[in-house]
Amino acid sequence: MPDLFKKPTLSLHLWIIYSLSFLLLGFIWFFQWMLGIVMTVILVASLYYSVRSEKHILSETEEYISTLSHRVKKVGEEALLEMPIGIVLYSEDFQIEWTNPYMNQFSNNETFVGQSLEYFSEDLIPMIKEGKEDIWVHLDEIEFKVLVKREERLLYLFDRTKQTEIQNLYQNEQTVLGIIFLDNYEEITQAMDDASRSQINSNVTSTLNEWSNKYGIYLKRISQERFLAVMNQEILQELENSKFEILDEVRELVSDKNVPLTLSIGIGFGGASLPDLGETAQSSVDLALGRGGDQVVLKDETGKVRFYGGKTNPMEKRTRVRARVISHALKQLVQESDQVLIMGHKSPDMDAIGAAIGISKIAEANDINGFVVVDENDIDTGVQRLMEEIRGDEDLWSNFVSPVEAMELITKNTLVVVVDTHKPSLVIEEKLLNKTDHVVVIDHHRRGEEFIEHPTLVYMEPYASSTAELVTELLEYQPNALKLNRLESTALLAGIIVDTKSFTLRTGSRTFDAASYLRSKGADTILVQRFMKEDLDIYIKRSHLIESTTIYRDNIAISLGKTGQRYGPVIIAQAADTLLTMSGISASFVISERQDGRIGISARSLGEVNVQLIMESMNGGGHLTNAATQLDDASIQDAYEQLKEIIDNYLEGGD
């Protein structure tokens, strides 16, 4: 009995109960001692039994905990040594101090101890220093997810190879839709006999079927000039690796017959639904056609775009019928508006000013007020003489307004016409686009990824020499009340002459037709030459740019401006034009600081090098022979190194 009370083994609630019972027993002894004796015996027996039970339970619990602790410790040791999880301890200088046995199978030596963490991956130490907790590394074709415990200098490596394989399999099997369009098919076959048309159909269809069978693509012709292609992501990757050689195959196939038939391919991919993929593919092929055709446009569900091809100069496709239809549609939009606001791109050139004046005359011919938006603080010296001449014409100058005045004039029923650009970030006042639902875009540049949202009417012809040429054609189909004076017609002609480098580049038969029309309206070529005259100091500045030219890859001229010396975009462009006239030069690039502090690159070529693709790789754009870009947060040397790398990829990759 005494052994039971050597230490308290009863739980607190039982001690309370027995304490109250003994207190009650005292009262019973006081009043009924016989009953007290009986109750005392019963209470002592009960207490003895409770203590023994508590002690037995405690003993069993201690034994269970001891056994469980041993088992947990054993499991921990086995997990540390046997589980297929890599465990690495490293020192402060990132040397491996210990690894569990699982990691030894990946070592060429007997152990990793003493080696640097760079053995696993060169990027591992920099990522640890950056504070990243989840890192992926490859080791003996096994992909590990590394969990970093910086305070303990501990790495856990989890094998995620199977997971990655499943993810890749899922990604590779995602559906991709493509639309293939035969450029110029209708134009080149309408004058052919049935035998010739059938021959072209057979050759093109056979070539496309061989291509689709080679890569496992389902191809279905849905009209005379359209095919539907269904593939998966893995096949699309193979096509990208091949740079879509089908473009060259089709072009070479018909070149023997002097038929300018090419392909435009729009592809939609990503995790979107099938209807969304179809819409994405359609918008991609529209973008390819808007950029001149003979190229592939890939777009995912987020709108991110990649381009392939586009190496050739676009063939002239537009017809008089299309110009007349667009002119009548524009006429109706003008008549339904309360006024017309016209603006070009920032730092407008001759083409933008001339085209804007032409649109204002269309508004005037339809008895609607038309205003040209110009920021007088953002006019380059190359346009100053034209603007001075315009200021001397009171009637014409009264139609020019500043961006602030335009914001005050605009209403919901105002028609905004954007000329010589289609990118909202480049227009003189982007806020105007959000103030009305009626926006018209007239441009001759190849369509880029960035585009004005929901325009009412788009007239984009990359086959035209200039926007002034397009606007001149529209003027011909406006009411007879339209009258162009000498200065207005000269401004339009100046836009054509400047953009074609005096009718030497991107000039088609329609270009001369437009110039002829403007001459008939009194355009003065002598006045154009006066507009194009330059000051001696500008000539000297351009010469300083040219004198720093180096030749890259035998036939590419690259000129670098001096750090701290800033030039206007026109001087940079003129320097690139001048370099292109040098013997043996097929492409020229001029890199310099601009007046706005950014780095500007102006690119020119004779057609052998697609400078548009090169500039698009640097977030720029333009034409095959005429393109540019601007870089933020970069030095001239940074831009130079980046440009050389892109040129190398272009020339060696063939894209």
C-alpha positions, 0 to 999 in steps of 0.5 A: 500500500505505501508504494502506491503513494510514493509519487502522485499518479492520479490525475488532477480531477481524481485528486479533487474527487477523492479530496471531497470524498474524504471531507464528506467522510469526516462528517459521516464519522462525526455523526455515524462512526459505524457508517464511517468505518464502512465508508472508509474501507470502501473509499480506501479500496477505491483509492487503491484500485484507482492508483493501481489503474493510473499507474498501469496506464502511465506505464503502458503510455511510457512504453508506447512513447518509448517504442514510438520514439525509437521507431520514429528515430529509426524511420528518420535515419532510414529516410535520411539514408535510404529515401530517394531524396537528395540531401546536401549540406554545404559550407559558407563558401558553397563547398559540399560538406555532406550528402546522403547516400542517395546522391552518391550515385550521381558522382563520378567520384566516390563522393561529392564532399569537397566539391563546389555546388557548381558541380550540380549547376553553374546557376545554383550558387547565384540563385542561392545568393539571390534568395530563391528557394525553388531551383531546377537543375539537371543531373545525369538526365534527371531533373531535380527541384531543389529546395533551399534552406539558407539558414541551415545551408541545406539542400533537398533535391526532389526528382521531378523527371516524371512530372516534367515528362508528363507536363511536356507531353501535355504541352506537346499534345496541345492543339494548334490551328493554322490557316494557309492563304495563297497570296495573289491566287485570284489575281494570277489565275483569272487570266489563265486558261483551265489547263494552266490554272489546274497545273498551278493548283496541282503543283501547289496542292502536291507541295503542301500535301508532301509538307503536311505528310512530312510533319504529320499535319492534317491539311484540308482545303477549304476554298480555292485559296485557303487551307486549314491545318491542324497539328499539335505543339510538338509539330509546331516546334519542328516547323519553327526549327525548320524556319517554315521552309514551305514558304521557300518551297512554294516560292521556288515552285512557281518562280520558274513560271514567273508567277508571284504566288506565295503563302501567308500562314496564320497560326493560333496556339496555346491553352485556349479553346478551339473557337478561340484558337480559330479566331487567333489563327484568323487574326494571325493570317490577317496580320500576315497579309497586312504585313505584305504576305509571304510569311508566317505569323504565330500568335498565342492566347495572350496575343504574343506574336512571332514572325517567320519569313517576309523576306521578299518585297511585297507585290503590288496587289491593290486595285482601283476598285479597292481604292474607290470602295475605301474612298466612298466608305471614308466619304460616308464616315466623314459625312456622318461625323461632326468634324474630322481630326487627322494626326500622324506619328510623332515628329511627323515627316513629309509623308505624314504632313502631306497625307494629313493635308489630303484627308483634310481636303476630303473633309472639306470637299464633303462640307465637314471641318477637318483639322490636322493635329500637329505639335509644333514643339515636335517638328523635325528640321526636315519638315520646317520649311514645309511648315513655314510655307503652310503658315504663309497660307492662312486658309490652310494654316487655319486647319492646323491645331495643337494636341491640346486644342484637339482634346478640346474640340473632340466629341463622341461623333468626331472622326479621327483619322490616323495616317502613316502609322498604325501604332497607338504609342506612336501617334501625336496624341494617343488620348484622342483615340479613346475619346471617340468610337470612330477611328480610321487608319490609313498607312503603308507600313507593314502591320506590326503586333501593336495596333489601334484597337477596334478601328472603324475603317482600315486602309493599309497597303504595304505595297504602296510607296507612301501614305501620301500615295494612298491618300492621293488615290482616295482624293481622285474618287471624292466629289468634284467640288474638291480643289487642291491648290499648289501648296496642298498638291506639292505637300502630297508630292513631297511625301511621295518623293521623300519616301521613295528617295526620288522614285528609286525605292518601293516605286510601282506604276501606281506611284507614278499615276499618283504623282501625275495626278498631283502634277496636274493639280499644280504640284511644284517639283521645284518647291519640293526640292526647296523643302528638301534642302538641308542646312550646312550644319546638318550636312556636317553632323551627318558626315560626322556620323558617317565617318565612324562607319565600320563594315560588318560581315563584308557588306553591312555598314554600321555607324556609331554616334559618339556618346553624348552627341545627340542627333535628330531621327531625320539625320540618323535616317539620312546617314543610313540612306547615304551609307546605302549608296556606297559601293559594296554595301547591301544594308546599313545601320546607324546607331546614335543617341536621339534628342529624347535621350533614347538610342535610335537605330535607323536601318536601310537595305537594297532588299537582300537583307530584310531590315524590318525583321532585324529591327522587329527583333529589337522592338522596332519595325518598318519595311523590308528595305527601311526600318528603325527602332528606339531603345530605352536604358541602353548605351550605344555599345550595348545596342551595337553588340545586340544588333550584331548578334541579331544580324548573325542570327538572321544571316545564319539562321535564315529567318 
